Amino acid sequence: MNLSLETLVVLLTILLTGLTAGLCFTWTNAVTPGIGQLDDTGFLRSFQEMNRAIINPLFILVFFGPFLGHILTVYLKHQNSDGAFWIYLAAAILFILGVVFVTLFKNVPLNEILDKTDLGVASTEDLSTLRQKFEIPWRQWHMIRTISSILSFALLLLALILSNQSS
C-alpha cells in the first residue's frame, strides 16, 4: 500500500478534526452541564482548573492541528483538481471560522478573564457577577465550535467517500 502525501494529509485531517469534534461534543454534552450544577465558586474554580489543565501539547495538536491539515488539504485538492474540492473547502472554512476563530477571539478571551480572577478573595457578589458574564457567552460560543467541528468532520468524510467513488 502506497500512501501519497495527499492521502496522508486528508486522513490526518479527518482524524484530528474528529477528535476535536469529540472533545467539543463532550464539553457541550457533559462537562459544562455537569459543572453548571455547582455553586458559583465551584463552577468558576472547576472551569479555571480545567482551562489550565487542558493547555498541553497533545491538546494543542488535536485542537489546532486540523487548522494546518485543512489548509494543506485544500491546497493539495486544488492542485489535483479533485471533484470533491468544494466539499473539502467548505469543511476547512467551517473549521477555521467556527472552531479556530471562535476559540481565539471569543472563548479564549473569556477564559483569560476567568484565569486572572483570584477566586479566593472575590466576594460572593463578585463571583455571581463573573459567572453571569462568563457562563452563558462561553457556552454559546462553544456550541458554535461544537456544531462547526461536527459538520466539518462530516463534510470531510463525505468528500473522502466522493473522492474514492470518482477514482
NUDO-509652 format. One record per atom (N, C-alpha, C): residue number from 1; x, y, z; atom name; residue in three letters. Coordinates in steps of 0.05 Angstrom, whole numbers, plus 5000, padded with zeros to 4 digits. Layout:
R  num     u     v     w  atome  residu
R  NUM     X     Y     Z     CA     ala
...
This chain:
R  num     u     v     w  atome  residu
R    1  5017  4976  5000      N     met
R    1  5000  5000  5000     CA     met
R    1  5018  5025  5000      C     met
R    2  5014  5042  4980      N     asn
R    2  5029  5066  4978     CA     asn
R    2  5012  5090  4983      C     asn
R    3  5017  5104  5005      N     leu
R    3  5001  5127  5013     CA     leu
R    3  5015  5152  5002      C     leu
R    4  5000  5168  4987      N     ser
R    4  5010  5193  4977     CA     ser
R    4  5009  5214  4999      C     ser
R    5  5024  5235  4996      N     leu
R    5  5023  5257  5015     CA     leu
R    5  4995  5268  5018      C     leu
R    6  4981  5270  4996      N     glu
R    6  4953  5280  4996     CA     glu
R    6  4935  5262  5014      C     glu
R    7  4937  5236  5009      N     thr
R    7  4921  5217  5025     CA     thr
R    7  4928  5218  5054      C     thr
R    8  4954  5219  5060      N     leu
R    8  4962  5221  5088     CA     leu
R    8  4951  5247  5101      C     leu
R    9  4953  5269  5088      N     val
R    9  4943  5295  5098     CA     val
R    9  4913  5293  5103      C     val
R   10  4899  5283  5084      N     val
R   10  4869  5280  5086     CA     val
R   10  4862  5263  5110      C     val
R   11  4875  5240  5113      N     leu
R   11  4869  5222  5135     CA     leu
R   11  4876  5234  5162      C     leu
R   12  4898  5247  5164      N     leu
R   12  4905  5261  5189     CA     leu
R   12  4886  5283  5196      C     leu
R   13  4878  5298  5175      N     thr
R   13  4859  5320  5180     CA     thr
R   13  4832  5309  5189      C     thr
R   14  4823  5287  5177      N     ile
R   14  4798  5275  5186     CA     ile
R   14  4801  5265  5215      C     ile
R   15  4823  5252  5221      N     leu
R   15  4827  5241  5248     CA     leu
R   15  4827  5264  5269      C     leu
R   16  4843  5285  5264      N     leu
R   16  4845  5307  5283     CA     leu
R   16  4819  5323  5285      C     leu
R   17  4806  5326  5262      N     thr
R   17  4780  5341  5263     CA     thr
R   17  4760  5324  5279      C     thr
R   18  4760  5298  5275      N     gly
R   18  4742  5281  5290     CA     gly
R   18  4747  5282  5320      C     gly
R   19  4773  5282  5327      N     leu
R   19  4780  5284  5356     CA     leu
R   19  4771  5311  5367      C     leu
R   20  4774  5332  5352      N     thr
R   20  4765  5358  5361     CA     thr
R   20  4735  5359  5364      C     thr
R   21  4721  5347  5345      N     ala
R   21  4692  5346  5346     CA     ala
R   21  4683  5331  5371      C     ala
R   22  4697  5309  5377      N     gly
R   22  4691  5293  5400     CA     gly
R   22  4696  5308  5426      C     gly
R   23  4718  5322  5427      N     leu
R   23  4724  5339  5450     CA     leu
R   23  4703  5360  5454      C     leu
R   24  4696  5374  5433      N     cys
R   24  4676  5395  5435     CA     cys
R   24  4649  5383  5444      C     cys
R   25  4641  5361  5432      N     phe
R   25  4616  5348  5439     CA     phe
R   25  4616  5340  5468      C     phe
R   26  4638  5329  5478      N     thr
R   26  4639  5320  5506     CA     thr
R   26  4636  5344  5525      C     thr
R   27  4649  5366  5518      N     trp
R   27  4646  5390  5535     CA     trp
R   27  4617  5400  5534      C     trp
R   28  4605  5401  5511      N     thr
R   28  4578  5410  5508     CA     thr
R   28  4558  5391  5521      C     thr
R   29  4562  5366  5519      N     asn
R   29  4543  5346  5528     CA     asn
R   29  4546  5339  5557      C     asn
R   30  4570  5340  5568      N     ala
R   30  4574  5330  5596     CA     ala
R   30  4589  5350  5614      C     ala
R   31  4611  5361  5605      N     val
R   31  4628  5377  5623     CA     val
R   31  4613  5402  5632      C     val
R   32  4606  5420  5613      N     thr
R   32  4593  5445  5621     CA     thr
R   32  4566  5441  5635      C     thr
R   33  4549  5422  5626      N     pro
R   33  4525  5418  5641     CA     pro
R   33  4530  5407  5669      C     pro
R   34  4550  5390  5672      N     gly
R   34  4557  5379  5698     CA     gly
R   34  4567  5400  5717      C     gly
R   35  4587  5416  5709      N     ile
R   35  4597  5436  5727     CA     ile
R   35  4577  5459  5730      C     ile
R   36  4558  5461  5711      N     gly
R   36  4538  5482  5713     CA     gly
R   36  4520  5477  5738      C     gly
R   37  4520  5453  5749      N     gln
R   37  4504  5447  5772     CA     gln
R   37  4517  5456  5798      C     gln
R   38  4542  5464  5796      N     leu
R   38  4557  5473  5820     CA     leu
R   38  4550  5501  5828      C     leu
R   39  4556  5509  5853      N     asp
R   39  4552  5537  5861     CA     asp
R   39  4573  5554  5846      C     asp
R   40  4571  5580  5849      N     asp
R   40  4588  5598  5834     CA     asp
R   40  4618  5593  5838      C     asp
R   41  4626  5589  5863      N     thr
R   41  4654  5585  5869     CA     thr
R   41  4663  5558  5857      C     thr
R   42  4648  5537  5860      N     gly
R   42  4655  5511  5850     CA     gly
R   42  4656  5511  5819      C     gly
R   43  4637  5524  5807      N     phe
R   43  4636  5526  5777     CA     phe
R   43  4661  5541  5767      C     phe
R   44  4666  5565  5778      N     leu
R   44  4688  5581  5769     CA     leu
R   44  4715  5568  5774      C     leu
R   45  4718  5556  5798      N     arg
R   45  4743  5542  5804     CA     arg
R   45  4748  5518  5786      C     arg
R   46  4726  5503  5781      N     ser
R   46  4728  5480  5763     CA     ser
R   46  4736  5488  5735      C     ser
R   47  4724  5509  5726      N     phe
R   47  4730  5519  5699     CA     phe
R   47  4758  5529  5697      C     phe
R   48  4767  5544  5718      N     gln
R   48  4795  5553  5718     CA     gln
R   48  4814  5530  5716      C     gln
R   49  4810  5509  5733      N     glu
R   49  4828  5487  5733     CA     glu
R   49  4828  5471  5708      C     glu
R   50  4804  5467  5696      N     met
R   50  4803  5452  5670     CA     met
R   50  4817  5468  5648      C     met
R   51  4812  5494  5648      N     asn
R   51  4825  5511  5627     CA     asn
R   51  4856  5510  5630      C     asn
R   52  4865  5509  5654      N     arg
R   52  4894  5508  5658     CA     arg
R   52  4905  5480  5651      C     arg
R   53  4890  5459  5658      N     ala
R   53  4900  5432  5652     CA     ala
R   53  4899  5425  5623      C     ala
R   54  4880  5436  5608      N     ile
R   54  4876  5428  5580     CA     ile
R   54  4898  5440  5562      C     ile
R   55  4911  5461  5570      N     ile
R   55  4932  5473  5553     CA     ile
R   55  4957  5456  5557      C     ile
R   56  4960  5437  5538      N     asn
R   56  4983  5419  5538     CA     asn
R   56  4989  5411  5509      C     asn
R   57  5013  5400  5504      N     pro
R   57  5020  5394  5476     CA     pro
R   57  5000  5377  5461      C     pro
R   58  4990  5356  5474      N     leu
R   58  4971  5339  5460     CA     leu
R   58  4945  5353  5452      C     leu
R   59  4935  5370  5471      N     phe
R   59  4911  5386  5464     CA     phe
R   59  4917  5405  5441      C     phe
R   60  4940  5418  5442      N     ile
R   60  4947  5437  5420     CA     ile
R   60  4947  5422  5393      C     ile
R   61  4959  5398  5393      N     leu
R   61  4959  5383  5368     CA     leu
R   61  4931  5376  5359      C     leu
R   62  4915  5365  5377      N     val
R   62  4888  5357  5369     CA     val
R   62  4870  5380  5362      C     val
R   63  4872  5402  5377      N     phe
R   63  4854  5424  5372     CA     phe
R   63  4862  5443  5349      C     phe
R   64  4888  5447  5346      N     phe
R   64  4897  5465  5326     CA     phe
R   64  4910  5451  5302      C     phe
R   65  4917  5425  5304      N     gly
R   65  4928  5410  5282     CA     gly
R   65  4910  5410  5258      C     gly
R   66  4883  5407  5262      N     pro
R   66  4866  5408  5238     CA     pro
R   66  4867  5434  5223      C     pro
R   67  4874  5456  5236      N     phe
R   67  4877  5482  5222     CA     phe
R   67  4897  5479  5199      C     phe
R   68  4920  5469  5205      N     leu
R   68  4941  5464  5185     CA     leu
R   68  4932  5443  5165      C     leu
R   69  4920  5421  5176      N     gly
R   69  4911  5400  5159     CA     gly
R   69  4890  5409  5138      C     gly
R   70  4872  5425  5147      N     his
R   70  4851  5435  5128     CA     his
R   70  4864  5452  5106      C     his
R   71  4882  5469  5114      N     ile
R   71  4896  5486  5094     CA     ile
R   71  4911  5470  5074      C     ile
R   72  4926  5450  5084      N     leu
R   72  4941  5432  5066     CA     leu
R   72  4923  5416  5048      C     leu
R   73  4901  5406  5060      N     thr
R   73  4882  5390  5044     CA     thr
R   73  4870  5407  5021      C     thr
R   74  4862  5431  5027      N     val
R   74  4850  5449  5006     CA     val
R   74  4871  5454  4985      C     val
R   75  4896  5460  4994      N     tyr
R   75  4917  5465  4974     CA     tyr
R   75  4922  5441  4956      C     tyr
R   76  4925  5417  4969      N     leu
R   76  4931  5393  4953     CA     leu
R   76  4907  5385  4935      C     leu
R   77  4883  5388  4945      N     lys
R   77  4860  5381  4929     CA     lys
R   77  4856  5400  4906      C     lys
R   78  4862  5425  4910      N     his
R   78  4860  5445  4889     CA     his
R   78  4881  5439  4868      C     his
R   79  4905  5431  4876      N     gln
R   79  4926  5425  4857     CA     gln
R   79  4919  5401  4840      C     gln
R   80  4905  5382  4851      N     asn
R   80  4898  5358  4836     CA     asn
R   80  4870  5359  4823      C     asn
R   81  4857  5381  4825      N     ser
R   81  4830  5385  4814     CA     ser
R   81  4811  5362  4821      C     ser
R   82  4812  5353  4845      N     asp
R   82  4793  5333  4855     CA     asp
R   82  4765  5344  4855      C     asp
R   83  4746  5328  4846      N     gly
R   83  4718  5337  4845     CA     gly
R   83  4706  5344  4871      C     gly
R   84  4717  5333  4893      N     ala
R   84  4707  5339  4920     CA     ala
R   84  4720  5363  4932      C     ala
R   85  4735  5378  4916      N     phe
R   85  4749  5402  4926     CA     phe
R   85  4731  5421  4942      C     phe
R   86  4707  5426  4931      N     trp
R   86  4689  5446  4943     CA     trp
R   86  4679  5436  4970      C     trp
R   87  4677  5410  4974      N     ile
R   87  4668  5400  5000     CA     ile
R   87  4691  5402  5020      C     ile
R   88  4716  5396  5011      N     tyr
R   88  4739  5400  5028     CA     tyr
R   88  4742  5429  5036      C     tyr
R   89  4737  5447  5017      N     leu
R   89  4738  5476  5022     CA     leu
R   89  4717  5484  5043      C     leu
R   90  4693  5474  5040      N     ala
R   90  4672  5481  5059     CA     ala
R   90  4679  5470  5087      C     ala
R   91  4690  5446  5089      N     ala
R   91  4699  5435  5114     CA     ala
R   91  4720  5452  5127      C     ala
R   92  4739  5462  5111      N     ala
R   92  4760  5479  5121     CA     ala
R   92  4749  5506  5131      C     ala
R   93  4732  5518  5116      N     ile
R   93  4720  5544  5124     CA     ile
R   93  4705  5541  5150      C     ile
R   94  4689  5520  5152      N     leu
R   94  4674  5515  5176     CA     leu
R   94  4692  5512  5200      C     leu
R   95  4713  5496  5197      N     phe
R   95  4732  5491  5219     CA     phe
R   95  4747  5516  5227      C     phe
R   96  4757  5530  5207      N     ile
R   96  4774  5553  5213     CA     ile
R   96  4757  5576  5225      C     ile
R   97  4734  5582  5213      N     leu
R   97  4718  5603  5224     CA     leu
R   97  4703  5595  5250      C     leu
R   98  4691  5571  5249      N     gly
R   98  4674  5563  5271     CA     gly
R   98  4688  5551  5295      C     gly
R   99  4713  5542  5291      N     val
R   99  4728  5530  5313     CA     val
R   99  4752  5547  5321      C     val
R  100  4770  5551  5301      N     val
R  100  4794  5566  5308     CA     val
R  100  4789  5595  5315      C     val
R  101  4775  5609  5297      N     phe
R  101  4770  5638  5302     CA     phe
R  101  4752  5642  5327      C     phe
R  102  4732  5625  5330      N     val
R  102  4715  5628  5354     CA     val
R  102  4731  5623  5379      C     val
R  103  4748  5603  5378      N     thr
R  103  4765  5597  5401     CA     thr
R  103  4783  5621  5408      C     thr
R  104  4798  5630  5388      N     leu
R  104  4817  5651  5393     CA     leu
R  104  4805  5678  5400      C     leu
R  105  4782  5685  5388      N     phe
R  105  4771  5711  5391     CA     phe
R  105  4747  5713  5410      C     phe
R  106  4736  5690  5418      N     lys
R  106  4713  5691  5436     CA     lys
R  106  4718  5675  5462      C     lys
R  107  4724  5649  5460      N     asn
R  107  4727  5632  5484     CA     asn
R  107  4752  5638  5499      C     asn
R  108  4775  5642  5485      N     val
R  108  4800  5647  5499     CA     val
R  108  4799  5673  5515      C     val
R  109  4789  5695  5503      N     pro
R  109  4786  5720  5520     CA     pro
R  109  4769  5716  5545      C     pro
R  110  4748  5701  5543      N     leu
R  110  4732  5695  5567     CA     leu
R  110  4748  5679  5587      C     leu
R  111  4763  5659  5577      N     asn
R  111  4779  5642  5594     CA     asn
R  111  4800  5660  5608      C     asn
R  112  4811  5679  5594      N     glu
R  112  4832  5696  5606     CA     glu
R  112  4821  5714  5628      C     glu
R  113  4797  5724  5624      N     ile
R  113  4784  5739  5645     CA     ile
R  113  4780  5722  5670      C     ile
R  114  4771  5698  5666      N     leu
R  114  4767  5679  5689     CA     leu
R  114  4794  5673  5702      C     leu
R  115  4814  5668  5686      N     asp
R  115  4840  5659  5696     CA     asp
R  115  4853  5681  5713      C     asp
R  116  4848  5706  5706      N     lys
R  116  4860  5729  5721     CA     lys
R  116  4846  5735  5747      C     lys
R  117  4824  5722  5752      N     thr
R  117  4809  5727  5776     CA     thr
R  117  4818  5710  5799      C     thr
R  118  4825  5723  5822      N     asp
R  118  4832  5708  5846     CA     asp
R  118  4806  5701  5860      C     asp
R  119  4797  5677  5857      N     leu
R  119  4771  5669  5868     CA     leu
R  119  4771  5668  5898      C     leu
R  120  4795  5665  5910      N     gly
R  120  4797  5664  5939     CA     gly
R  120  4791  5690  5953      C     gly
R  121  4794  5712  5939      N     val
R  121  4789  5738  5952     CA     val
R  121  4764  5752  5941      C     val
R  122  4751  5740  5921      N     ala
R  122  4727  5752  5909     CA     ala
R  122  4703  5749  5927      C     ala
R  123  4687  5769  5928      N     ser
R  123  4662  5767  5944     CA     ser
R  123  4642  5749  5931      C     ser
R  124  4622  5740  5946      N     thr
R  124  4601  5724  5935     CA     thr
R  124  4587  5738  5912      C     thr
R  125  4583  5764  5915      N     glu
R  125  4570  5780  5894     CA     glu
R  125  4588  5781  5869      C     glu
R  126  4614  5785  5873      N     asp
R  126  4633  5786  5850     CA     asp
R  126  4634  5759  5836      C     asp
R  127  4633  5737  5850      N     leu
R  127  4633  5711  5838     CA     leu
R  127  4607  5707  5821      C     leu
R  128  4585  5715  5832      N     ser
R  128  4560  5713  5817     CA     ser
R  128  4560  5729  5792      C     ser
R  129  4570  5754  5794      N     thr
R  129  4572  5771  5770     CA     thr
R  129  4591  5760  5749      C     thr
R  130  4614  5750  5758      N     leu
R  130  4633  5738  5740     CA     leu
R  130  4621  5714  5726      C     leu
R  131  4607  5697  5740      N     arg
R  131  4595  5674  5728     CA     arg
R  131  4574  5682  5707      C     arg
R  132  4558  5702  5714      N     gln
R  132  4538  5712  5695     CA     gln
R  132  4551  5723  5669      C     gln
R  133  4573  5736  5672      N     lys
R  133  4587  5748  5648     CA     lys
R  133  4602  5726  5632      C     lys
R  134  4608  5704  5645      N     phe
R  134  4625  5683  5633     CA     phe
R  134  4609  5660  5622      C     phe
R  135  4592  5648  5638      N     glu
R  135  4580  5622  5632     CA     glu
R  135  4563  5622  5606      C     glu
R  136  4543  5639  5604      N     ile
R  136  4526  5638  5580     CA     ile
R  136  4541  5644  5555      C     ile
R  137  4556  5666  5554      N     pro
R  137  4571  5671  5529     CA     pro
R  137  4590  5649  5522      C     pro
R  138  4604  5638  5542      N     trp
R  138  4623  5616  5536     CA     trp
R  138  4609  5592  5524      C     trp
R  139  4587  5585  5536      N     arg
R  139  4572  5562  5526     CA     arg
R  139  4560  5567  5498      C     arg
R  140  4551  5591  5493      N     gln
R  140  4540  5597  5466     CA     gln
R  140  4562  5596  5445      C     gln
R  141  4585  5608  5451      N     trp
R  141  4607  5606  5432     CA     trp
R  141  4617  5577  5429      C     trp
R  142  4618  5563  5450      N     his
R  142  4627  5535  5449     CA     his
R  142  4607  5518  5432      C     his
R  143  4582  5524  5433      N     met
R  143  4562  5509  5417     CA     met
R  143  4568  5514  5387      C     met
R  144  4577  5537  5380      N     ile
R  144  4585  5543  5352     CA     ile
R  144  4609  5525  5345      C     ile
R  145  4628  5523  5363      N     arg
R  145  4651  5506  5358     CA     arg
R  145  4643  5477  5355      C     arg
R  146  4625  5468  5372      N     thr
R  146  4616  5440  5371     CA     thr
R  146  4602  5434  5345      C     thr
R  147  4583  5451  5337      N     ile
R  147  4569  5446  5312     CA     ile
R  147  4588  5448  5288      C     ile
R  148  4605  5468  5288      N     ser
R  148  4624  5472  5266     CA     ser
R  148  4643  5449  5263      C     ser
R  149  4653  5439  5286      N     ser
R  149  4672  5416  5284     CA     ser
R  149  4659  5391  5275      C     ser
R  150  4634  5386  5284      N     ile
R  150  4620  5362  5276     CA     ile
R  150  4613  5363  5246      C     ile
R  151  4603  5386  5237      N     leu
R  151  4597  5389  5209     CA     leu
R  151  4622  5388  5191      C     leu
R  152  4644  5399  5200      N     ser
R  152  4669  5397  5185     CA     ser
R  152  4678  5368  5183      C     ser
R  153  4676  5354  5205      N     phe
R  153  4683  5325  5205     CA     phe
R  153  4666  5310  5185      C     phe
R  154  4640  5315  5186      N     ala
R  154  4621  5301  5168     CA     ala
R  154  4627  5308  5139      C     ala
R  155  4633  5333  5133      N     leu
R  155  4640  5341  5106     CA     leu
R  155  4666  5327  5096      C     leu
R  156  4685  5325  5114      N     leu
R  156  4710  5311  5107     CA     leu
R  156  4704  5282  5099      C     leu
R  157  4688  5269  5115      N     leu
R  157  4681  5241  5109     CA     leu
R  157  4666  5239  5082      C     leu
R  158  4648  5257  5077      N     leu
R  158  4633  5258  5052     CA     leu
R  158  4652  5262  5028      C     leu
R  159  4670  5281  5031      N     ala
R  159  4689  5287  5010     CA     ala
R  159  4707  5263  5005      C     ala
R  160  4715  5249  5026      N     leu
R  160  4732  5225  5022     CA     leu
R  160  4717  5204  5007      C     leu
R  161  4692  5200  5014      N     ile
R  161  4676  5180  5000     CA     ile
R  161  4672  5187  4971      C     ile
R  162  4666  5213  4966      N     leu
R  162  4663  5222  4938     CA     leu
R  162  4689  5220  4922      C     leu
R  163  4711  5226  4935      N     ser
R  163  4737  5223  4922     CA     ser
R  163  4743  5194  4914      C     ser
R  164  4736  5176  4932      N     asn
R  164  4741  5148  4927     CA     asn
R  164  4723  5137  4905      C     asn
R  165  4698  5147  4904      N     gln
R  165  4680  5138  4883     CA     gln
R  165  4687  5147  4855      C     gln
R  166  4700  5171  4854      N     ser
R  166  4707  5182  4828     CA     ser
R  166  4734  5172  4818      C     ser
R  167  4749  5158  4834      N     ser
R  167  4775  5148  4825     CA     ser
R  167  4775  5119  4818      C     ser
